């Protein structure tokens, strides 16, 4: 009988495969060129399927944007989005009346609940140099009783997000960013939205990024909950050892959550995303941006969206951009304005 904590290893595709309670994880890394003065790329768009460009031509995509890269106004119902922006900026607007410009380590957490329409655009502000962007968007499911809760918008600014720095015997560093889920040695995590599955103490949800210097060693501690599932996504570097097993990047590695797992970076800087949580263990019915429990509920979501537009769109442009200043901010539905300290 194997004693390895590794349960499964598979190559990464797009989007990344996830397990309950997560629905989806997209990793975007785009080498955007200089901006054209109108927040789009100073480059030809010839050969791209504008409106649905995931080509990575020249190392970047326009996604659903037409002039500015990103995702113009679209609806969600029945789940949450956690958006971690490591480089670049995102301009957010939604049907609640919230707007934000965030990035450079900031995290946005939105509970769609009964329904929200939002846009996520990637403005290219610098006109004399490149505008690289790197981000994760993670979809976290909601249990049936919370599918139709009031939508909720919140920001975690980069300097608020807890971090752990550990050194191995050789002095090589591992840095862990704690978006959700307590980690011994780091400050307490910020509070998830109140109706989130992650807000339940017994959900054991954790979202961490782990950056290791070449050759660094660090032990991922065992999860605390029962029935928790844990996946490690090796997305940077060439290779690593996970629980003693060699893994070639990029790869998704499901490990036993109830066991500590030794991680050893390869011969270059190595990074993992860690997603863990106790499964919600309910049926999932999905149609695009609607995630419910039954097909009848999906049909109702479509009807409700046609009827109400989930509060309607408040801007003339389906892809609004918030000006040319790089200053980050969030304007909440109640009018309160927040900026990083």
C-alpha positions as CSV (number, residue, x, y, z in Angstrom):
1,X,0.0,0.0,0.0
2,X,1.4,3.4,-1.1
3,X,2.2,5.9,1.6
4,X,2.6,8.8,-0.9
5,X,0.4,11.8,-0.2
6,X,0.1,12.3,-4.0
7,X,-3.2,11.0,-5.3
8,X,-3.2,12.2,-8.9
9,X,-1.0,14.2,-11.3
10,X,-2.3,15.7,-14.6
11,X,-1.0,18.3,-17.1
12,X,-2.6,21.8,-16.9
13,X,-4.9,22.8,-19.6
14,X,-7.1,26.0,-19.9
15,X,-8.9,26.5,-17.8
16,X,-7.4,24.4,-15.0
17,X,-9.4,21.5,-13.7
18,X,-10.8,21.9,-10.2
19,X,-12.7,19.9,-7.6
20,X,-15.6,20.7,-5.4
21,X,-16.1,23.3,-3.9
22,X,-14.2,25.0,-6.7
23,X,-15.8,25.2,-10.2
24,X,-13.1,26.8,-12.4
25,X,-9.7,28.4,-12.3
26,X,-8.3,30.5,-15.1
27,X,-4.7,31.7,-15.1
28,X,-4.0,34.6,-17.5
29,X,-0.4,35.7,-18.2
30,X,-0.3,38.3,-21.0
31,X,2.7,40.2,-22.4
32,X,0.7,43.2,-23.5
33,X,2.6,45.8,-25.5
34,X,2.6,49.6,-24.9
35,X,-0.8,51.2,-24.9
36,X,-2.2,53.2,-27.7
37,X,-3.4,56.2,-25.7
38,X,-7.0,54.8,-25.6
39,X,-6.1,51.9,-23.2
40,X,-5.8,49.3,-25.9
41,X,-2.7,47.8,-27.4
42,X,-0.4,49.8,-29.7
43,X,-0.3,46.9,-32.1
44,X,-2.3,45.5,-35.0
45,X,-5.3,43.4,-34.1
46,X,-5.2,41.7,-37.5
47,X,-5.6,37.9,-37.4
48,X,-7.5,37.9,-34.1
49,X,-11.1,36.8,-33.6
50,X,-12.1,40.1,-32.0
51,X,-14.8,39.6,-29.4
52,X,-13.5,36.1,-28.6
53,X,-9.7,36.2,-28.8
54,X,-8.0,33.6,-26.7
55,X,-5.2,33.1,-29.3
56,X,-2.2,34.3,-27.2
57,X,-0.9,35.6,-30.5
58,X,2.4,37.5,-29.8
59,X,2.0,36.4,-26.1
60,X,-1.3,38.0,-25.4
61,X,-5.1,37.9,-26.0
62,X,-7.9,40.4,-26.2
63,X,-10.4,37.9,-24.7
64,X,-13.9,39.4,-25.2
65,X,-12.6,42.9,-25.5
66,X,-12.9,44.8,-28.8
67,X,-10.7,47.8,-28.2
68,X,-9.4,47.2,-24.7
69,X,-8.5,43.6,-23.5
70,X,-10.8,42.0,-21.0
71,X,-14.3,40.9,-20.4
72,X,-17.1,43.4,-21.0
73,X,-20.4,43.3,-19.1
74,X,-21.7,39.8,-18.5
75,X,-23.9,38.1,-15.9
76,X,-23.2,35.7,-13.1
77,X,-25.5,33.8,-10.7
78,X,-25.1,31.2,-8.0
79,X,-21.3,31.3,-7.2
80,X,-18.4,33.5,-6.3
81,X,-15.4,34.9,-8.2
82,X,-12.0,35.4,-6.5
83,X,-9.7,37.4,-8.7
84,X,-6.0,37.6,-7.7
85,X,-4.1,40.2,-9.8
86,X,-0.3,39.7,-9.5
87,X,0.7,42.2,-12.2
88,X,-1.2,44.8,-14.2
89,X,-4.5,46.4,-13.4
90,X,-8.2,45.5,-13.8
91,X,-11.0,48.0,-14.1
92,X,-14.2,46.6,-12.6
93,X,-17.8,47.9,-12.9
94,X,-21.0,46.1,-11.9
95,X,-24.8,46.3,-11.7
96,X,-24.6,47.0,-7.9
97,X,-23.0,50.3,-8.7
98,X,-19.5,49.3,-7.6
99,X,-16.4,50.3,-9.5
100,X,-12.8,49.5,-8.9
101,X,-9.3,49.7,-10.3
102,X,-7.1,47.1,-8.6
103,X,-4.0,45.0,-9.2
104,X,-0.3,44.5,-8.2
105,X,-1.2,41.9,-5.6
106,X,-4.8,43.0,-4.8
107,X,-7.7,40.5,-4.6
108,X,-11.3,41.1,-5.4
109,X,-14.0,38.7,-4.1
110,X,-17.5,38.9,-5.5
111,X,-20.5,36.9,-4.4
112,X,-22.8,36.8,-7.4
113,X,-25.7,35.2,-5.4
114,X,-29.1,36.0,-7.0
115,X,-27.4,37.8,-9.8
116,X,-24.9,40.4,-10.9
117,X,-23.6,41.9,-14.1
118,X,-20.0,43.0,-14.1
119,X,-17.1,43.9,-16.5
120,X,-13.4,43.3,-16.0
121,X,-11.2,45.2,-18.4
122,X,-7.4,45.3,-18.6
123,X,-6.5,48.9,-19.4
124,X,-3.0,49.4,-20.9
125,X,-2.0,52.6,-19.2
126,X,1.7,52.8,-20.1
127,X,2.3,54.2,-23.6
128,X,6.1,54.0,-23.6
129,X,6.6,50.5,-22.3
130,X,5.0,47.1,-22.1
131,X,2.0,46.4,-19.9
132,X,2.3,42.8,-18.6
133,X,-0.6,41.3,-16.8
134,X,-0.9,38.2,-14.7
135,X,-3.9,37.0,-12.7
136,X,-6.0,34.1,-11.5
137,X,-9.8,34.0,-11.5
138,X,-11.2,31.3,-9.3
139,X,-14.9,30.3,-9.2
140,X,-16.0,29.1,-5.8
141,X,-19.4,27.4,-5.7
142,X,-22.3,28.4,-3.3
143,X,-24.4,25.8,-1.6
144,X,-28.1,25.6,-2.5
145,X,-29.3,27.6,0.5
146,X,-27.0,30.5,-0.6
147,X,-27.5,30.5,-4.3
148,X,-29.9,33.4,-4.2
149,X,-28.4,35.6,-1.5
150,X,-27.8,39.3,-2.0
151,X,-24.7,40.0,-4.2
152,X,-21.7,41.2,-2.3
153,X,-18.5,43.0,-3.5
154,X,-15.3,43.4,-1.5
155,X,-11.6,44.2,-2.0
156,X,-8.5,42.8,-0.3
157,X,-5.7,45.3,-0.9
158,X,-2.2,43.7,-1.4
159,X,-0.8,45.1,1.8
160,X,-3.7,43.7,3.9
161,X,-3.3,40.1,2.6
162,X,-1.4,38.0,5.1
163,X,2.0,36.5,4.0
164,X,4.3,33.9,5.5
165,X,8.0,33.8,4.8
166,X,10.0,30.7,5.8
167,X,13.6,29.7,5.2
168,X,14.9,26.1,5.0
169,X,18.1,24.9,6.5
170,X,20.1,26.3,3.6
171,X,18.5,29.7,3.9
172,X,16.4,29.4,0.8
173,X,13.0,31.2,1.1
174,X,9.4,30.2,0.5
175,X,6.8,33.0,0.5
176,X,3.1,32.1,0.9
177,X,0.3,34.6,0.2
178,X,-2.8,33.7,2.2
179,X,-6.0,34.8,0.4
180,X,-8.3,32.5,2.4
181,X,-7.8,29.9,5.1
182,X,-5.6,30.1,8.2
183,X,-2.0,29.1,7.9
184,X,0.2,28.7,11.0
185,X,2.8,31.4,11.1
186,X,0.9,34.0,9.1
187,X,-1.6,36.6,10.3
188,X,-5.2,35.6,10.4
189,X,-6.8,35.7,6.9
190,X,-9.2,38.4,5.9
191,X,-12.9,37.6,6.3
192,X,-14.5,36.2,3.2
193,X,-17.9,37.6,2.2
194,X,-20.6,36.7,4.8
195,X,-22.5,34.2,2.6
196,X,-19.4,32.5,1.1
197,X,-18.8,28.8,1.6
198,X,-15.4,30.0,2.8
199,X,-17.0,31.9,5.6
200,X,-18.0,28.6,7.3
201,X,-15.5,27.4,9.8
202,X,-16.0,23.8,8.8
203,X,-15.6,24.4,5.0
204,X,-11.7,24.3,5.4
205,X,-11.4,26.5,2.3
206,X,-7.9,27.7,1.6
207,X,-6.5,29.7,-1.4
208,X,-2.7,30.2,-1.2
209,X,0.0,31.0,-3.6
210,X,3.5,29.6,-2.8
211,X,6.7,31.0,-4.3
212,X,9.9,29.1,-3.7
213,X,13.4,30.0,-4.5
214,X,15.3,27.5,-6.6
215,X,16.0,24.4,-4.5
216,X,13.9,25.6,-1.5
217,X,12.2,23.1,0.8
218,X,8.9,23.7,2.6
219,X,6.3,21.5,4.2
220,X,2.7,22.2,3.4
221,X,0.9,21.5,6.7
222,X,-2.1,19.1,6.8
223,X,-5.6,20.5,6.5
224,X,-7.6,20.7,9.6
225,X,-11.1,19.6,8.4
226,X,-12.5,16.2,7.6
227,X,-13.3,15.3,4.0
228,X,-11.2,18.2,2.7
229,X,-9.8,17.9,-0.9
230,X,-6.6,19.7,-1.9
231,X,-5.0,20.5,-5.3
232,X,-1.6,22.0,-5.9
233,X,-1.1,23.7,-9.3
234,X,2.6,23.9,-10.3
235,X,2.5,26.8,-12.8
236,X,6.0,28.3,-12.6
237,X,9.4,26.7,-12.9
238,X,10.4,23.6,-14.7
239,X,9.9,20.9,-12.0
240,X,9.5,20.1,-8.3
241,X,9.2,17.3,-5.9
242,X,5.8,16.9,-4.2
243,X,5.6,14.4,-1.4
244,X,8.8,12.9,-2.7
245,X,7.5,12.4,-6.2
246,X,9.0,14.3,-9.2
247,X,6.6,16.5,-11.1
248,X,7.2,18.3,-14.3
249,X,5.5,21.7,-14.8
250,X,2.9,22.7,-15.6
251,X,0.8,20.2,-13.6
252,X,-2.1,19.8,-11.2
253,X,-1.4,17.6,-8.3
254,X,-4.1,16.3,-6.0
255,X,-2.7,15.4,-2.6
256,X,-4.1,13.9,0.6
257,X,-5.4,16.9,2.5
258,X,-5.0,15.1,5.9
259,X,-1.2,14.7,5.4
260,X,1.6,17.2,5.5
261,X,3.3,17.4,2.1
262,X,7.0,18.1,1.6
263,X,7.6,20.5,-1.4
264,X,11.1,20.9,-3.0
265,X,11.5,23.5,-5.7
266,X,13.4,22.6,-8.9
267,X,16.5,24.4,-10.3
268,X,14.6,27.7,-10.9
269,X,12.1,29.7,-9.0
270,X,9.0,27.6,-8.5
271,X,5.4,28.6,-7.8
272,X,2.2,26.7,-6.8
273,X,-1.4,27.8,-6.3
274,X,-3.1,25.8,-3.5
275,X,-6.9,25.3,-3.6
276,X,-8.5,23.3,-0.9
277,X,-11.9,22.9,0.7
278,X,-14.5,20.5,2.0
279,X,-16.8,19.6,-0.9
280,X,-20.3,21.1,-0.9
281,X,-21.4,17.7,-2.3
282,X,-24.5,19.0,-4.1
283,X,-25.6,18.6,-7.7
284,X,-24.2,21.2,-10.1
285,X,-26.1,22.4,-13.1
286,X,-24.2,25.0,-15.2
287,X,-24.9,27.0,-18.2
288,X,-22.1,29.5,-18.9
289,X,-22.1,32.1,-16.1
290,X,-25.1,30.5,-14.3
291,X,-24.3,27.8,-11.7
292,X,-27.3,26.2,-9.9
293,X,-28.4,22.8,-8.7
294,X,-31.0,21.8,-11.3
295,X,-31.7,22.5,-15.0
296,X,-35.0,24.1,-13.9
297,X,-33.1,26.6,-11.9
298,X,-30.9,27.4,-14.8
299,X,-33.9,28.1,-16.9
300,X,-35.2,30.3,-14.2
301,X,-31.9,32.2,-14.1
302,X,-32.1,32.8,-17.8
303,X,-35.6,34.1,-17.5
304,X,-34.8,36.3,-14.6
305,X,-31.8,37.8,-16.4
306,X,-33.9,38.6,-19.5
307,X,-36.5,40.2,-17.3
308,X,-34.4,42.1,-14.8
309,X,-30.9,42.3,-16.2
310,X,-29.9,41.6,-12.6
311,X,-30.3,45.3,-11.8
312,X,-29.4,46.7,-15.2
313,X,-26.2,48.3,-16.5
314,X,-25.4,51.8,-15.3
315,X,-22.8,52.8,-17.8
316,X,-23.0,53.9,-21.5
317,X,-20.1,51.5,-22.3
318,X,-20.3,47.8,-21.8
319,X,-16.5,47.9,-21.2
320,X,-15.8,51.0,-19.0
321,X,-12.3,52.1,-18.2
322,X,-11.6,54.3,-15.3
323,X,-9.2,57.0,-16.7
324,X,-5.5,57.2,-17.2
325,X,-4.2,57.5,-13.7
326,X,-2.8,54.3,-12.2
327,X,-4.2,54.9,-8.7
328,X,-6.1,51.9,-7.3
329,X,-9.5,52.4,-5.7
330,X,-12.8,50.8,-5.0
331,X,-16.2,52.6,-4.9
332,X,-18.7,50.5,-3.1
333,X,-22.5,50.4,-3.9
334,X,-23.2,52.6,-0.9
335,X,-20.9,55.3,-2.3
336,X,-18.0,54.7,0.1
337,X,-14.6,55.1,-1.6
338,X,-11.6,53.0,-0.5
339,X,-8.0,53.1,-1.5
340,X,-4.9,51.1,-0.5
341,X,-3.3,52.6,2.6
